[in-house]
Amino acid sequence: MILPTLTFAVVLKAPGVTLITRNAFDTQAEEDLVDVFFDSTDGFAESVVFTRADGRTVTTSGIFDDNPLEMDLGQDAVVDGDTSVLMVRARSVVPAITSTDKVRIRGALYRVVSAPIRHGVAECRLVKV
């Protein structure tokens, strides 16, 4: 079986304007990968509950890393952080996650510091409340 290449198609629409699209294989491969990782039954994820600023709750699955971040600043200088990371499908929490949200994981409550979205995944930086 020959698989299509994992490349981006570049289409010129007008002088100076470039539209970059992904082929169907790229999109399907990303979806399949996300489905496996964010499966809380057989995958790597666990159930988490977001509490929005207006009091609404959203239950979804996410991959939680409660090991604090450590930054090496070089020359034997290391800064320990108290920020944990939770990765969730961006589309599973709509509207987008903000710094006014809180999330309950494993019974502990965390405040969202930031939640940049990359490739359909929100990488939430959390601080324990």
The first five atom37 places (N, CA, C, CB, O) and aatype in JSON, in Angstrom:
{
  "aatype": [12, 9, 10, 14, 16, 10, 16, 13, 0, 19, 19, 10, 11, 0, 14, 7, 19, 16, 10, 9, 16, 1, 2, 0, 13, 3, 16, 5, 0, 6, 6, 3, 10, 19, 3, 19, 13, 13, 3, 15, 16, 3, 7, 13, 0, 6, 15, 19, 19, 13, 16, 1, 0, 3, 7, 1, 16, 19, 16, 16, 15, 7, 9, 13, 3, 3, 2, 14, 10, 6, 12, 3, 10, 7, 5, 3, 0, 19, 19, 3, 7, 3, 16, 15, 19, 10, 12, 19, 1, 0, 1, 15, 19, 19, 14, 0, 9, 16, 15, 16, 3, 11, 19, 1, 9, 1, 7, 0, 10, 18, 1, 19, 19, 15, 0, 14, 9, 1, 8, 7, 19, 0, 6, 4, 1, 10, 19, 11, 19],
  "atom_mask": [
    [1, 1, 1, 1, 1],
    [1, 1, 1, 1, 1],
    [1, 1, 1, 1, 1],
    [1, 1, 1, 1, 1],
    [1, 1, 1, 1, 1],
    [1, 1, 1, 1, 1],
    [1, 1, 1, 1, 1],
    [1, 1, 1, 1, 1],
    [1, 1, 1, 1, 1],
    [1, 1, 1, 1, 1],
    [1, 1, 1, 1, 1],
    [1, 1, 1, 1, 1],
    [1, 1, 1, 1, 1],
    [1, 1, 1, 1, 1],
    [1, 1, 1, 1, 1],
    [1, 1, 1, 0, 1],
    [1, 1, 1, 1, 1],
    [1, 1, 1, 1, 1],
    [1, 1, 1, 1, 1],
    [1, 1, 1, 1, 1],
    [1, 1, 1, 1, 1],
    [1, 1, 1, 1, 1],
    [1, 1, 1, 1, 1],
    [1, 1, 1, 1, 1],
    [1, 1, 1, 1, 1],
    [1, 1, 1, 1, 1],
    [1, 1, 1, 1, 1],
    [1, 1, 1, 1, 1],
    [1, 1, 1, 1, 1],
    [1, 1, 1, 1, 1],
    [1, 1, 1, 1, 1],
    [1, 1, 1, 1, 1],
    [1, 1, 1, 1, 1],
    [1, 1, 1, 1, 1],
    [1, 1, 1, 1, 1],
    [1, 1, 1, 1, 1],
    [1, 1, 1, 1, 1],
    [1, 1, 1, 1, 1],
    [1, 1, 1, 1, 1],
    [1, 1, 1, 1, 1],
    [1, 1, 1, 1, 1],
    [1, 1, 1, 1, 1],
    [1, 1, 1, 0, 1],
    [1, 1, 1, 1, 1],
    [1, 1, 1, 1, 1],
    [1, 1, 1, 1, 1],
    [1, 1, 1, 1, 1],
    [1, 1, 1, 1, 1],
    [1, 1, 1, 1, 1],
    [1, 1, 1, 1, 1],
    [1, 1, 1, 1, 1],
    [1, 1, 1, 1, 1],
    [1, 1, 1, 1, 1],
    [1, 1, 1, 1, 1],
    [1, 1, 1, 0, 1],
    [1, 1, 1, 1, 1],
    [1, 1, 1, 1, 1],
    [1, 1, 1, 1, 1],
    [1, 1, 1, 1, 1],
    [1, 1, 1, 1, 1],
    [1, 1, 1, 1, 1],
    [1, 1, 1, 0, 1],
    [1, 1, 1, 1, 1],
    [1, 1, 1, 1, 1],
    [1, 1, 1, 1, 1],
    [1, 1, 1, 1, 1],
    [1, 1, 1, 1, 1],
    [1, 1, 1, 1, 1],
    [1, 1, 1, 1, 1],
    [1, 1, 1, 1, 1],
    [1, 1, 1, 1, 1],
    [1, 1, 1, 1, 1],
    [1, 1, 1, 1, 1],
    [1, 1, 1, 0, 1],
    [1, 1, 1, 1, 1],
    [1, 1, 1, 1, 1],
    [1, 1, 1, 1, 1],
    [1, 1, 1, 1, 1],
    [1, 1, 1, 1, 1],
    [1, 1, 1, 1, 1],
    [1, 1, 1, 0, 1],
    [1, 1, 1, 1, 1],
    [1, 1, 1, 1, 1],
    [1, 1, 1, 1, 1],
    [1, 1, 1, 1, 1],
    [1, 1, 1, 1, 1],
    [1, 1, 1, 1, 1],
    [1, 1, 1, 1, 1],
    [1, 1, 1, 1, 1],
    [1, 1, 1, 1, 1],
    [1, 1, 1, 1, 1],
    [1, 1, 1, 1, 1],
    [1, 1, 1, 1, 1],
    [1, 1, 1, 1, 1],
    [1, 1, 1, 1, 1],
    [1, 1, 1, 1, 1],
    [1, 1, 1, 1, 1],
    [1, 1, 1, 1, 1],
    [1, 1, 1, 1, 1],
    [1, 1, 1, 1, 1],
    [1, 1, 1, 1, 1],
    [1, 1, 1, 1, 1],
    [1, 1, 1, 1, 1],
    [1, 1, 1, 1, 1],
    [1, 1, 1, 1, 1],
    [1, 1, 1, 1, 1],
    [1, 1, 1, 0, 1],
    [1, 1, 1, 1, 1],
    [1, 1, 1, 1, 1],
    [1, 1, 1, 1, 1],
    [1, 1, 1, 1, 1],
    [1, 1, 1, 1, 1],
    [1, 1, 1, 1, 1],
    [1, 1, 1, 1, 1],
    [1, 1, 1, 1, 1],
    [1, 1, 1, 1, 1],
    [1, 1, 1, 1, 1],
    [1, 1, 1, 1, 1],
    [1, 1, 1, 1, 1],
    [1, 1, 1, 0, 1],
    [1, 1, 1, 1, 1],
    [1, 1, 1, 1, 1],
    [1, 1, 1, 1, 1],
    [1, 1, 1, 1, 1],
    [1, 1, 1, 1, 1],
    [1, 1, 1, 1, 1],
    [1, 1, 1, 1, 1],
    [1, 1, 1, 1, 1],
    [1, 1, 1, 1, 1]
  ],
  "atom_positions": [
    [[0.84, -1.18, 0.0], [0.0, 0.0, 0.0], [0.89, 1.24, 0.0], [-0.96, 0.0, 1.22], [1.83, 1.31, 0.78]],
    [[0.61, 2.18, -0.83], [1.36, 3.42, -0.9], [0.58, 4.51, -0.21], [1.67, 3.81, -2.37], [-0.58, 4.77, -0.55]],
    [[1.19, 5.14, 0.77], [0.54, 6.23, 1.49], [0.89, 7.57, 0.88], [0.94, 6.2, 2.97], [2.01, 7.75, 0.4]],
    [[-0.05, 8.5, 0.89], [0.28, 9.84, 0.37], [1.32, 10.52, 1.25], [-0.98, 10.72, 0.27], [1.44, 10.21, 2.44]],
    [[2.06, 11.42, 0.68], [3.09, 12.12, 1.44], [2.46, 13.11, 2.4], [4.06, 12.83, 0.51], [1.37, 13.61, 2.15]],
    [[3.15, 13.39, 3.49], [2.68, 14.34, 4.48], [3.25, 15.71, 4.16], [3.09, 13.9, 5.91], [4.19, 16.17, 4.8]],
    [[2.67, 16.35, 3.19], [3.16, 17.66, 2.78], [2.03, 18.66, 2.77], [3.82, 17.58, 1.4], [0.85, 18.3, 2.74]],
    [[2.39, 19.91, 2.78], [1.43, 20.99, 2.66], [1.35, 21.39, 1.19], [1.81, 22.21, 3.55], [2.36, 21.39, 0.48]],
    [[0.15, 21.72, 0.74], [-0.01, 22.2, -0.63], [-0.02, 23.72, -0.6], [-1.32, 21.65, -1.28], [-0.71, 24.32, 0.22]],
    [[0.74, 24.33, -1.48], [0.79, 25.78, -1.56], [0.1, 26.2, -2.85], [2.27, 26.32, -1.51], [0.48, 25.76, -3.94]],
    [[-0.9, 27.03, -2.72], [-1.68, 27.46, -3.87], [-1.58, 28.98, -3.96], [-3.16, 26.99, -3.77], [-1.87, 29.68, -2.99]],
    [[-1.18, 29.49, -5.11], [-1.11, 30.93, -5.31], [-2.46, 31.42, -5.8], [0.02, 31.31, -6.32], [-2.94, 30.99, -6.84]],
    [[-3.08, 32.33, -5.05], [-4.39, 32.86, -5.41], [-4.28, 34.21, -6.12], [-5.25, 33.01, -4.17], [-5.06, 34.49, -7.03]],
    [[-3.34, 35.02, -5.73], [-3.16, 36.33, -6.32], [-1.7, 36.72, -6.08], [-4.16, 37.39, -5.72], [-1.05, 36.16, -5.2]],
    [[-1.2, 37.68, -6.84], [0.19, 38.1, -6.6], [0.4, 38.54, -5.15], [0.58, 39.24, -7.56], [-0.32, 39.4, -4.65]],
    [[1.37, 37.94, -4.5], [1.69, 38.33, -3.13], [0.84, 37.65, -2.07], [0.0, 0.0, 0.0], [1.07, 37.87, -0.88]],
    [[-0.16, 36.84, -2.46], [-1.04, 36.15, -1.5], [-0.85, 34.66, -1.67], [-2.54, 36.56, -1.7], [-0.99, 34.13, -2.78]],
    [[-0.54, 33.98, -0.59], [-0.34, 32.54, -0.63], [-1.3, 31.89, 0.35], [1.13, 32.17, -0.3], [-1.37, 32.28, 1.51]],
    [[-2.01, 30.89, -0.11], [-2.92, 30.14, 0.74], [-2.3, 28.77, 0.97], [-4.36, 30.02, 0.11], [-1.98, 28.06, 0.01]],
    [[-2.13, 28.4, 2.21], [-1.53, 27.1, 2.53], [-2.63, 26.21, 3.08], [-0.35, 27.23, 3.55], [-3.29, 26.55, 4.06]],
    [[-2.84, 25.07, 2.44], [-3.86, 24.13, 2.89], [-3.21, 22.81, 3.23], [-4.95, 23.93, 1.81], [-2.12, 22.5, 2.76]],
    [[-3.89, 22.03, 4.06], [-3.39, 20.71, 4.42], [-4.18, 19.68, 3.65], [-3.48, 20.46, 5.95], [-5.37, 19.86, 3.4]],
    [[-3.52, 18.6, 3.27], [-4.26, 17.58, 2.54], [-5.08, 16.74, 3.53], [-3.29, 16.67, 1.73], [-4.87, 16.81, 4.74]],
    [[-6.01, 15.97, 3.0], [-6.95, 15.2, 3.82], [-6.23, 14.18, 4.69], [-7.97, 14.49, 2.93], [-6.66, 13.9, 5.8]],
    [[-5.13, 13.61, 4.18], [-4.39, 12.62, 4.96], [-3.81, 13.25, 6.23], [-3.27, 12.0, 4.11], [-3.88, 12.66, 7.3]],
    [[-3.22, 14.45, 6.11], [-2.67, 15.15, 7.27], [-3.75, 15.37, 8.32], [-2.04, 16.5, 6.85], [-3.55, 15.11, 9.51]],
    [[-4.89, 15.86, 7.87], [-5.98, 16.15, 8.79], [-6.46, 14.87, 9.48], [-7.16, 16.82, 8.04], [-6.65, 14.87, 10.7]],
    [[-6.64, 13.79, 8.72], [-7.11, 12.53, 9.3], [-6.08, 11.95, 10.27], [-7.43, 11.52, 8.2], [-6.45, 11.43, 11.32]],
    [[-4.79, 12.03, 9.92], [-3.74, 11.5, 10.8], [-3.73, 12.25, 12.12], [-2.36, 11.61, 10.12], [-3.59, 11.63, 13.18]],
    [[-3.89, 13.57, 12.08], [-3.91, 14.36, 13.31], [-5.12, 13.99, 14.16], [-3.92, 15.86, 12.99], [-5.01, 13.84, 15.37]],
    [[-6.29, 13.83, 13.52], [-7.5, 13.46, 14.25], [-7.34, 12.09, 14.92], [-8.71, 13.44, 13.3], [-7.7, 11.92, 16.08]],
    [[-6.79, 11.12, 14.18], [-6.6, 9.78, 14.74], [-5.67, 9.81, 15.94], [-6.05, 8.83, 13.67], [-5.93, 9.16, 16.94]],
    [[-4.59, 10.57, 15.84], [-3.64, 10.68, 16.93], [-4.28, 11.32, 18.16], [-2.41, 11.49, 16.5], [-4.12, 10.84, 19.28]],
    [[-5.01, 12.4, 17.94], [-5.68, 13.09, 19.04], [-6.71, 12.17, 19.69], [-6.35, 14.38, 18.54], [-6.83, 12.16, 20.91]],
    [[-7.45, 11.4, 18.88], [-8.44, 10.48, 19.43], [-7.81, 9.47, 20.39], [-9.16, 9.74, 18.3], [-8.38, 9.16, 21.43]],
    [[-6.65, 8.96, 20.04], [-5.97, 7.97, 20.89], [-5.47, 8.62, 22.18], [-4.79, 7.33, 20.13], [-5.71, 8.09, 23.26]],
    [[-4.79, 9.74, 22.09], [-4.2, 10.36, 23.27], [-5.25, 10.89, 24.24], [-3.28, 11.48, 22.86], [-5.07, 10.8, 25.45]],
    [[-6.34, 11.43, 23.73], [-7.34, 12.04, 24.6], [-8.48, 11.11, 24.96], [-7.89, 13.26, 23.94], [-9.53, 11.57, 25.43]],
    [[-8.3, 9.81, 24.76], [-9.29, 8.81, 25.17], [-9.07, 8.51, 26.65], [-9.19, 7.51, 24.3], [-8.02, 7.98, 27.02]],
    [[-10.05, 8.85, 27.5], [-9.86, 8.65, 28.94], [-10.1, 7.22, 29.37], [-10.78, 9.57, 29.72], [-9.87, 6.88, 30.53]],
    [[-10.58, 6.36, 28.47], [-10.79, 4.96, 28.82], [-9.54, 4.13, 28.52], [-12.0, 4.39, 28.06], [-9.02, 3.44, 29.39]],
    [[-9.07, 4.21, 27.28], [-7.93, 3.39, 26.86], [-6.7, 4.2, 26.52], [-8.32, 2.56, 25.67], [-5.65, 3.62, 26.23]],
    [[-6.79, 5.51, 26.54], [-5.67, 6.37, 26.16], [-4.93, 6.9, 27.36], [0.0, 0.0, 0.0], [-4.85, 6.24, 28.4]],
    [[-4.38, 8.09, 27.21], [-3.54, 8.7, 28.23], [-4.28, 9.72, 29.09], [-2.35, 9.35, 27.59], [-3.74, 10.2, 30.08]],
    [[-5.5, 10.04, 28.72], [-6.21, 11.15, 29.36], [-6.99, 10.7, 30.59], [-7.16, 11.79, 28.37], [-7.19, 9.52, 30.85]],
    [[-7.42, 11.71, 31.34], [-8.29, 11.49, 32.5], [-9.35, 12.58, 32.49], [-7.49, 11.49, 33.84], [-9.2, 13.61, 31.84]],
    [[-10.42, 12.34, 33.22], [-11.53, 13.29, 33.25], [-11.16, 14.52, 34.07], [-12.78, 12.62, 33.83], [-10.6, 14.42, 35.16]],
    [[-11.5, 15.71, 33.52], [-11.25, 16.98, 34.2], [-12.51, 17.83, 34.07], [-10.0, 17.73, 33.6], [-13.28, 17.67, 33.12]],
    [[-12.72, 18.74, 35.02], [-13.9, 19.6, 35.0], [-13.47, 21.05, 35.05], [-14.85, 19.27, 36.19], [-12.86, 21.5, 36.02]],
    [[-13.78, 21.8, 33.99], [-13.52, 23.24, 33.95], [-14.7, 23.98, 34.54], [-13.25, 23.72, 32.5], [-15.85, 23.62, 34.28]],
    [[-14.44, 25.01, 35.33], [-15.48, 25.91, 35.82], [-15.21, 27.26, 35.17], [-15.48, 26.01, 37.4], [-14.17, 27.87, 35.37]],
    [[-16.2, 27.7, 34.37], [-16.06, 28.94, 33.64], [-16.35, 30.12, 34.56], [-16.99, 28.96, 32.42], [-16.89, 29.94, 35.65]],
    [[-16.0, 31.32, 34.12], [-16.19, 32.53, 34.92], [-17.67, 32.74, 35.28], [-15.67, 33.76, 34.16], [-17.98, 33.28, 36.34]],
    [[-18.58, 32.3, 34.4], [-20.01, 32.47, 34.67], [-20.6, 31.34, 35.51], [-20.76, 32.58, 33.37], [-21.81, 31.32, 35.73]],
    [[-19.76, 30.41, 35.97], [-20.22, 29.33, 36.83], [-20.55, 28.03, 36.11], [0.0, 0.0, 0.0], [-20.7, 26.99, 36.74]],
    [[-20.66, 28.07, 34.78], [-20.92, 26.85, 34.03], [-19.75, 25.89, 34.16], [-21.19, 27.17, 32.54], [-18.61, 26.32, 34.33]],
    [[-20.03, 24.6, 34.1], [-18.96, 23.6, 34.14], [-18.92, 22.85, 32.82], [-19.17, 22.62, 35.32], [-19.94, 22.64, 32.17]],
    [[-17.71, 22.44, 32.43], [-17.49, 21.65, 31.22], [-16.61, 20.48, 31.62], [-16.83, 22.51, 30.07], [-15.49, 20.66, 32.09]],
    [[-17.13, 19.26, 31.42], [-16.35, 18.06, 31.7], [-15.76, 17.55, 30.39], [-17.21, 16.97, 32.39], [-16.48, 17.4, 29.4]],
    [[-14.48, 17.29, 30.39], [-13.8, 16.78, 29.21], [-12.66, 15.88, 29.66], [-13.28, 17.95, 28.31], [-12.51, 15.62, 30.85]],
    [[-11.87, 15.41, 28.73], [-10.71, 14.6, 29.09], [-9.45, 15.38, 28.72], [-10.73, 13.21, 28.39], [-9.44, 16.14, 27.76]],
    [[-8.4, 15.18, 29.51], [-7.16, 15.88, 29.28], [-5.97, 15.09, 29.8], [0.0, 0.0, 0.0], [-6.12, 14.16, 30.59]],
    [[-4.81, 15.47, 29.34], [-3.56, 14.84, 29.78], [-2.9, 15.79, 30.75], [-2.61, 14.49, 28.57], [-2.54, 16.91, 30.38]],
    [[-2.74, 15.36, 31.99], [-2.28, 16.21, 33.08], [-0.85, 15.86, 33.46], [-3.2, 16.09, 34.3], [-0.52, 14.69, 33.65]],
    [[0.0, 16.88, 33.57], [1.37, 16.72, 34.03], [1.53, 17.62, 35.25], [2.42, 17.08, 32.9], [1.64, 18.84, 35.12]],
    [[1.55, 17.0, 36.41], [1.63, 17.8, 37.64], [3.05, 17.99, 38.15], [0.8, 17.16, 38.72], [3.26, 18.44, 39.28]],
    [[4.03, 17.66, 37.32], [5.41, 17.93, 37.69], [5.71, 19.38, 37.39], [6.41, 16.98, 36.93], [5.57, 19.81, 36.24]],
    [[6.11, 20.14, 38.38], [6.4, 21.56, 38.14], [7.46, 21.75, 37.07], [6.85, 22.23, 39.42], [8.39, 20.95, 36.94]],
    [[7.31, 22.8, 36.31], [8.29, 23.12, 35.27], [9.58, 23.61, 35.9], [7.73, 24.18, 34.29], [9.57, 24.3, 36.92]],
    [[10.67, 23.25, 35.3], [11.97, 23.73, 35.77], [12.67, 24.36, 34.58], [12.82, 22.57, 36.4], [12.78, 23.75, 33.52]],
    [[13.16, 25.57, 34.76], [13.84, 26.27, 33.66], [15.32, 26.39, 33.98], [13.22, 27.67, 33.42], [15.7, 26.86, 35.05]],
    [[16.14, 25.95, 33.04], [17.58, 26.06, 33.19], [18.02, 27.36, 32.53], [18.31, 24.82, 32.56], [17.93, 27.51, 31.31]],
    [[18.49, 28.29, 33.31], [18.9, 29.58, 32.8], [20.37, 29.62, 32.42], [18.62, 30.66, 33.81], [20.89, 30.66, 32.01]],
    [[21.04, 28.49, 32.54], [22.46, 28.42, 32.2], [23.33, 28.85, 33.36], [0.0, 0.0, 0.0], [22.84, 29.42, 34.34]],
    [[24.6, 28.6, 33.27], [25.58, 28.95, 34.29], [25.14, 28.51, 35.69], [25.83, 30.46, 34.27], [25.23, 29.27, 36.66]],
    [[24.65, 27.27, 35.77], [24.24, 26.65, 37.03], [23.07, 27.35, 37.7], [25.39, 26.61, 37.98], [22.88, 27.19, 38.91]],
    [[22.29, 28.12, 36.97], [21.11, 28.79, 37.53], [19.86, 28.05, 37.07], [21.06, 30.3, 37.11], [19.61, 27.92, 35.87]],
    [[19.07, 27.58, 38.03], [17.83, 26.87, 37.72], [16.7, 27.52, 38.5], [17.94, 25.35, 38.07], [16.84, 27.84, 39.68]],
    [[15.57, 27.73, 37.82], [14.4, 28.31, 38.46], [13.32, 27.24, 38.53], [13.89, 29.57, 37.7], [12.92, 26.71, 37.49]],
    [[12.85, 26.92, 39.72], [11.76, 25.97, 39.87], [10.45, 26.72, 39.75], [11.85, 25.21, 41.22], [10.3, 27.82, 40.28]],
    [[9.5, 26.12, 39.08], [8.19, 26.73, 38.94], [7.13, 25.91, 39.64], [0.0, 0.0, 0.0], [7.37, 24.75, 39.99]],
    [[5.99, 26.49, 39.83], [4.88, 25.74, 40.43], [3.74, 25.62, 39.43], [4.4, 26.43, 41.72], [2.57, 25.51, 39.82]],
    [[4.08, 25.63, 38.15], [3.09, 25.55, 37.09], [2.97, 24.12, 36.59], [3.44, 26.5, 35.95], [3.96, 23.51, 36.19]],
    [[1.74, 23.6, 36.61], [1.46, 22.29, 36.02], [0.88, 22.51, 34.64], [0.49, 21.46, 36.92], [0.5, 23.62, 34.29]],
    [[0.81, 21.44, 33.85], [0.31, 21.55, 32.48], [-0.82, 20.55, 32.27], [1.45, 21.32, 31.46], [-0.73, 19.39, 32.67]],
    [[-1.88, 21.02, 31.62], [-3.0, 20.17, 31.22], [-3.23, 20.4, 29.74], [-4.3, 20.48, 32.06], [-3.38, 21.54, 29.3]],
    [[-3.25, 19.33, 28.96], [-3.52, 19.45, 27.53], [-4.9, 18.86, 27.25], [-2.43, 18.73, 26.69], [-5.2, 17.73, 27.61]],
    [[-5.74, 19.67, 26.59], [-7.09, 19.24, 26.21], [-7.33, 19.6, 24.76], [-8.16, 19.89, 27.13], [-6.7, 20.5, 24.22]],
    [[-8.25, 18.88, 24.14], [-8.68, 19.27, 22.79], [-9.3, 20.65, 22.88], [-9.69, 18.24, 22.17], [-10.19, 20.88, 23.71]],
    [[-8.85, 21.55, 22.07], [-9.37, 22.92, 22.11], [-10.87, 22.96, 21.85], [-8.65, 23.79, 21.09], [-11.58, 23.75, 22.46]],
    [[-11.36, 22.12, 20.95], [-12.78, 22.16, 20.61], [-13.67, 21.52, 21.68], [-13.0, 21.46, 19.3], [-14.89, 21.62, 21.6]],
    [[-13.07, 20.86, 22.67], [-13.87, 20.24, 23.72], [-14.28, 21.23, 24.8], [-13.11, 19.09, 24.36], [-15.14, 20.93, 25.64]],
    [[-13.69, 22.41, 24.8], [-14.04, 23.46, 25.76], [-14.32, 24.74, 24.97], [-12.88, 23.69, 26.82], [-13.41, 25.47, 24.59]],
    [[-15.61, 24.98, 24.73], [-16.03, 26.14, 23.93], [-16.93, 27.01, 24.78], [-16.75, 25.7, 22.61], [-17.83, 26.47, 25.43]],
    [[-16.76, 28.34, 24.82], [-15.72, 29.09, 24.14], [-14.33, 28.77, 24.71], [-16.0, 30.59, 24.25], [-14.2, 28.04, 25.69]],
    [[-13.33, 29.33, 24.08], [-11.94, 29.02, 24.41], [-11.64, 29.24, 25.9], [-11.0, 29.88, 23.57], [-12.24, 30.09, 26.55]],
    [[-10.71, 28.45, 26.4], [-10.27, 28.53, 27.8], [-9.6, 29.88, 28.03], [-9.31, 27.36, 28.16], [-8.82, 30.35, 27.2]],
    [[-9.9, 30.5, 29.17], [-9.29, 31.8, 29.5], [-8.68, 31.75, 30.89], [-10.35, 32.95, 29.41], [-8.84, 30.76, 31.61]],
    [[-7.98, 32.81, 31.26], [-7.34, 32.87, 32.57], [-8.35, 33.1, 33.7], [-6.29, 33.98, 32.59], [-7.95, 33.14, 34.86]],
    [[-9.63, 33.25, 33.38], [-10.65, 33.35, 34.43], [-11.22, 31.98, 34.79], [-11.78, 34.29, 33.98], [-12.03, 31.87, 35.71]],
    [[-10.79, 30.93, 34.07], [-11.3, 29.58, 34.31], [-10.52, 28.87, 35.4], [-11.26, 28.76, 33.02], [-9.35, 29.16, 35.66]],
    [[-11.21, 27.94, 36.03], [-10.57, 27.04, 36.99], [-10.84, 25.62, 36.51], [-11.11, 27.27, 38.47], [-11.78, 25.39, 35.75]],
    [[-10.01, 24.68, 36.94], [-10.19, 23.29, 36.53], [-9.91, 22.37, 37.72], [-9.26, 22.94, 35.33], [-8.94, 22.57, 38.46]],
    [[-10.77, 21.37, 37.88], [-10.6, 20.39, 38.96], [-10.05, 19.11, 38.34], [-11.96, 20.12, 39.72], [-10.63, 18.52, 37.43]],
    [[-8.88, 18.71, 38.87], [-8.2, 17.51, 38.39], [-7.79, 16.68, 39.6], [-6.95, 17.87, 37.52], [-7.15, 17.18, 40.53]],
    [[-8.18, 15.4, 39.59], [-7.83, 14.49, 40.7], [-8.23, 15.08, 42.05], [-6.32, 14.19, 40.69], [-7.54, 14.87, 43.04]],
    [[-9.33, 15.81, 42.08], [-9.84, 16.38, 43.33], [-9.23, 17.71, 43.71], [0.0, 0.0, 0.0], [-9.74, 18.38, 44.62]],
    [[-8.17, 18.13, 43.05], [-7.51, 19.41, 43.36], [-8.0, 20.49, 42.39], [-5.95, 19.28, 43.27], [-8.32, 20.21, 41.24]],
    [[-8.05, 21.74, 42.89], [-8.5, 22.86, 42.08], [-7.31, 23.68, 41.6], [-9.48, 23.74, 42.87], [-6.41, 24.0, 42.39]],
    [[-7.3, 24.02, 40.31], [-6.23, 24.8, 39.7], [-6.83, 26.01, 38.99], [-5.41, 23.94, 38.7], [-7.98, 25.97, 38.56]],
    [[-6.06, 27.07, 38.88], [-6.44, 28.26, 38.11], [-5.65, 28.23, 36.81], [-6.18, 29.59, 38.91], [-4.46, 27.92, 36.81]],
    [[-6.31, 28.55, 35.71], [-5.64, 28.6, 34.41], [-4.85, 29.89, 34.32], [-6.67, 28.49, 33.24], [-5.39, 30.98, 34.51]],
    [[-3.56, 29.78, 34.04], [-2.7, 30.95, 33.86], [-2.72, 31.37, 32.4], [-1.25, 30.65, 34.33], [-2.88, 32.55, 32.09]],
    [[-2.56, 30.41, 31.51], [-2.63, 30.66, 30.08], [-3.03, 29.37, 29.39], [-1.26, 31.19, 29.52], [-2.9, 28.28, 29.96]],
    [[-3.53, 29.49, 28.16], [-3.95, 28.29, 27.42], [-3.78, 28.49, 25.92], [-5.41, 27.95, 27.74], [-4.76, 28.54, 25.18]],
    [[-2.52, 28.61, 25.46], [-2.31, 28.76, 24.02], [-2.76, 27.5, 23.28], [-0.84, 29.07, 23.71], [-2.61, 26.39, 23.79]],
    [[-3.3, 27.69, 22.09], [-3.78, 26.57, 21.28], [-2.79, 26.33, 20.15], [-5.22, 26.84, 20.72], [-2.44, 27.24, 19.39]],
    [[-2.35, 25.08, 20.05], [-1.43, 24.67, 18.98], [-1.94, 23.37, 18.38], [0.03, 24.5, 19.52], [-2.13, 22.39, 19.1]],
    [[-2.17, 23.36, 17.1], [-2.6, 22.15, 16.38], [-3.87, 21.55, 17.0], [-1.48, 21.11, 16.38], [-4.0, 20.33, 17.07]],
    [[-4.79, 22.38, 17.43], [-6.05, 21.9, 17.96], [-6.01, 21.47, 19.42], [0.0, 0.0, 0.0], [-7.0, 20.96, 19.95]],
    [[-4.87, 21.67, 20.07], [-4.72, 21.28, 21.48], [-4.44, 22.52, 22.31], [-3.59, 20.22, 21.65], [-3.52, 23.29, 22.02]],
    [[-5.24, 22.71, 23.37], [-4.99, 23.81, 24.3], [-4.03, 23.31, 25.37], [-6.33, 24.33, 24.94], [-4.3, 22.32, 26.05]],
    [[-2.91, 24.0, 25.51], [-1.9, 23.64, 26.51], [-2.08, 24.59, 27.69], [-0.44, 23.73, 25.92], [-1.56, 25.71, 27.7]],
    [[-2.81, 24.13, 28.69], [-3.18, 24.98, 29.83], [-2.08, 24.95, 30.89], [-4.52, 24.52, 30.44], [-1.72, 23.89, 31.4]],
    [[-1.55, 26.12, 31.2], [-0.61, 26.28, 32.32], [-1.47, 26.54, 33.55], [0.45, 27.45, 32.07], [-2.33, 27.43, 33.54]],
    [[-1.22, 25.77, 34.6], [-2.08, 25.83, 35.78], [-1.29, 26.12, 37.04], [-2.83, 24.52, 35.94], [-0.12, 25.75, 37.17]],
    [[-1.96, 26.79, 37.99], [-1.41, 27.03, 39.31], [-2.44, 26.52, 40.31], [-1.07, 28.57, 39.55], [-3.63, 26.81, 40.19]],
    [[-1.97, 25.75, 41.28], [-2.88, 25.21, 42.29], [-3.47, 26.33, 43.12], [-2.15, 24.2, 43.2], [-2.77, 27.25, 43.54]],
    [[-4.79, 26.24, 43.36], [-5.5, 27.27, 44.14], [-5.47, 26.88, 45.61], [-6.97, 27.43, 43.65], [-6.01, 27.61, 46.45]]
  ]
}
